[in-house]
Amino acid sequence: LKGWDAKRVLVAVSTVGFAVALVFAVATRETFAVWIAPMHEAATRGEGEHAEEQFLLRAANRGTEPRHLQVRTEGLPATTVLQGLEDPEIPPGEERRIVVTVRVPRDEVDSSVTPFEWVVATEGYEERIDAAFFVPGGSRS
């Protein structure tokens, strides 16, 4: 270290520290990630006896093998229908955005706001995401 001043030593130590942190972050990152959010611009709709709400599901496969999504809800009636998941495979290295429509019979919803959980699973991965289903005037008698 002969000829190195304090600034040079500080820069070298911080560069090595950053490189170690980067290698650790890349080595321990998740190979699959998922996000779900309600599409507020698409208001709750549905004619007659059913109510529908749309959610945007984003799934990122950072691995080297394709992933097959399994998506379900917990906390909504058993007669709930999920539409938009016809092609649930996420190729390696890609992110997919899927619009999922949740369709629920109005007479099976307890209130205008029904909390529920999304359960998204694939090989070696499961994520639970809290959500709410909004139904205008949706209270069962």
N, C-alpha and C positions, 0 to 999 in steps of 0.2 A: 504494500500500500504506500510505498515510498513515492512521494510526489503528488499524492492525493490530498486535496484540501477538504475542509469540512463539507462544503457544498457538494462536491463530487461524491463523497461517501454517502451523504444523505440521499442524493438522487439514485445512486446505485442500490442502496438498501430499500428505498421505496419502490423502485422498479422491480426488484426481486420479490418484494412483498405483494405487489399487484399481480405479478405473474403467478405466484402460488395461489392467491385468492381466485384468480380466473380459472386456473386448472381445477381447483376444488369445486367451483361453481358449475363448470361444465361437466365434471365427473359425477356430480350428485344431482343434476337436474332431472326433473320428471321427463319421461319420454312421451307422456300423454297428458294433455290438459283439456279441460272443458269449462265453458261458461254458458250460463243461461240467463236471459233477461227478457222481461215482458216487452212487447212492441207496443208502446203507449200510443203511437200514431195510428195503430190499427185498433180502434176501439172495440170493446167487447160487443159482440153481435150474436146473431142467431135468431132464427125466426121461430115463433111459436114456442114449442115445448123444450127447445134446446138453447143453450148459451155457449158461445165460443169465445175463446181468447187465444191470441197468437203470441208465441215466444220465439226468440231468436236463440238457437243453440249453435255455439261455435266450438268445434272440436279440432285440436291441433295434435297431429301425430308426428312427433319428433324422432320416432324410432325408425328401424329399417324394415319392419314387417307391417303389412296392412292390419288395421284394427277394425273389428266388427262391433259396433255400438249396440248395447241393449239399454233401452230407455223405458222407464215406467214412472208412475206417480204413486205416492202413498199419501192417504188422507183425503182423496177424492172418491166419489162413489165407484163401485166396481163396474158400473156401466159406462164409465168415462172412456172416450175414444180419442186416441192420439193419431193425428194425420200428418203426413209429411216425412215419415221415417221409412219410406219404401226402399231407399238405398242407404243402409246404415254403415257401409264400409268406408273407412278413411284410409286412403293410400299413404304409404310412408313418405315423410317429409312434406306433407300437405296439411292445410287447414281448410275445413269445410264449414260453411254457414248454412244452417238448415232452419227453415221456418216451420215450427211445429204448432199445429192447431189443436187446442184442447177443447173437446166438445162434451158438455155435461148436460144431462136432463135437468131442466129448471126445478122440477118438483123433488129432486134428490139433493138439492143444495140447501144447507141449513140457514145460511144468511147471505147477505150481499157480498161479504168478504169471507172466503174460505181458505184458511192456510193449508198448505200441503207441502210435500217434499218431492223434488225430482230425484230419481235414483238413476245415475248413468254409470254403466259398468262395461268393461271390456277385459280382455285377458290380463289378469294381475292388477286391475285398477277398479276402484269403485268410489264414486263421489256422490254425496248427498247435498242438495242445494235447496234451501228454504225458498218458498215462493207463496204467492197468494192468487186465488182465482176470484175475479170480480164479476158479479152478476147484478145488473141494475134491477132492483125490485125483487131480488131472489131470496125470499124467505119461505120456507116450507111451512104449511099449516099443521 
